[in-house]
Amino acid sequence: MNITFLGCQKEYEEWYILLINAGVDDFPSLLNPQEIEAALAENMPVAFPCMAYIQKNETNYLDEEIVYVYEEEFSKWMHLMGADKR
């Protein structure tokens, strides 16, 4: 699993552009600028900073989806694991 830290919208946009163009280094993107902008807006995280990773869709294994993990969730996990008591 490849987890990426996204500290701001610019980092998200750079990461997402690389993601949608993965494996097509020698070819131009099949998406036009309007489609890229729509995809960026549609898949934007709710807040920054966050961590992002790609996982297979549970209902259709051929599809992938972006999962975002936010600071609030990390704090909760740290508390549950007792890490904040050290």
Secondary structure by P-SEA (a helix, b strand, c coil): cbbbbbccaaaaaaaaaaaaacccccccccccaaaaaaaaaaacccccccccccccccccccbbbbbbbcaaaaaaaaaaaccccc
